[in-house]
Amino acid sequence: MPPKPLDYESINENVKKAQYAVRGELYLRATELQKEGKKIIFTNVGNPHALGQKPLTFPRQVVALCQAPFLLDDPNVGLLFPADAIARAKQYLSITSGGLGAYSDSRGIPGVRKEVAEFIQRRDGYPSDPELIYLTDGASKAVMQTLNTIIKGPGDGIMVPVPQYPLYSATIALLGGTLVPYYLEETANWGLDTNELRKSISEARYKGLHVKAMVIINPGNPTGQCLSAENLREVLQFCYDENLVLLGDEVYQTNIYQDERPFISSKKVLMDIGPPLSKEVQLVSFHSVSKGYLGECGQRGGYFEMTNIPPETVDEIYKVASISLSPNVPAQIFMGLMVNPPKPGDISFDQFARESKGILESLRRRARIMTDGFNSCRNVVCNFTEGAMYSFPQVRLPPKALEAAKQAGKVADVFYCLKLLEATGISTVPGSGFGQKEGVFHLRTTILPAEEEMPAIMDSFKKFNDEFMEQYEDHRGYSRL
Ligand SMILES: Cc1ncc(COP(=O)(O)O)c(C=O)c1O
């Protein structure tokens, strides 16, 4: 009897190759422990509401009214909802083709795409065309659609930062392309060095790859660094010189915890440079409702903006988007509300400003507590989380721990993270899931646990780590820095 089409040996090999550490072995063990009744602190995914962040009131009011439009006919609606939320809900309903239950244009509701274009224009000071903005079910889908358009086969290389967010490695594997790593420099606060870019592309070309795209994640995940305008200029020049499309993952653009390097979009830097680059470098930029102060991960809303992409390609991307009929419509409304929030003078402005500011200020404090906490631990060093939602400390493991991991059949950082999970309930992701230099070990946590719980979490981490080091350290040296 030959194997059936969905028997394991018959399925697409690329599906088997794609790895996704954020929900990998550690996560599975954490869910098992949770079922057994252990308290688990899930710091493996940047999922703010799952760790207690409250949704902002205004966007939820507007979407609630859009979801239940009969409330708008209720004479008491004004007692429950502010007038600006009511007006906004009516306005959104008027631009859908039958409310939230109807498919929208496959590129997203034109009125929301216009709101996104106006936001980009306000942010960057350069025009943005709604026709070149497509709304998607989260930034993940946008990235997947874009990579799908780029990758033809195993000879196509995509440059990806290492450490990287595994959406990229997994999607490239799924689509049968080849990941071309470029390393971020940990000792320079995870900076991006153009010599490293040149080295990476030369090695890939030497292997016969056609390198087509370069990904930047700014602010970085898992590394938390913010790129300077100078660094972005170098990257754009590199893409121009090497004929690469730049994929700018900017989902953390409002999560900034220092003042020296505010977020600057790749699009703005490209336009600032002027011609010929501004007219020629192809750029696709991504954003999401999942992060920032909204944190609405479960709603699945994202967009991508295309710059210098020819109309025939834009049409093909439209055709492919049409296969899925329509992005999630409620999420499109969240996107509209994210890019066009209440303004000073609006009834809901004060509450909106208080809530959003409160979240970002608390994240800023949490970033500090976490980094300082890690740096107070034996054999742990951690760069400050300048932006995004993660800490990515390096753990210097003693040789005895490396041996114990080997005996247990585990990668050393998986071994460490599993022990951490069993001892403390803190569920992290081992650095090997993001890529790291040979012989160097990290873990990633989010900075999302509630601020008041943070000191206790860091105390329990420190207690575990220092006991672990005590157990395995024999003063023969460590994994190298
Ligand atoms: C760098 C990066 N890009 C994209 C995404 C996906 O975002 P979304 O929830 O919009 O799919 C994430 C989610 O954590 C991320 O960290």
The ligand as an ORCA input file, in Angstrom:
! r2SCAN-3c Opt
* xyz 0 1
  C       9.257     41.468     14.402
  C       7.855     40.998     14.275
  N       7.249     41.067     13.090
  C       5.983     40.667     12.929
  C       5.258     40.140     13.976
  C       3.879     39.650     13.731
  O       2.914     40.582     14.033
  P       1.375     40.310     13.787
  O       0.775     39.952     15.096
  O       0.861     41.603     13.252
  O       1.251     39.206     12.784
  C       5.847     40.034     15.235
  C       5.119     39.449     16.364
  O       5.602     39.242     17.436
  C       7.182     40.471     15.378
  O       7.805     40.383     16.549
*
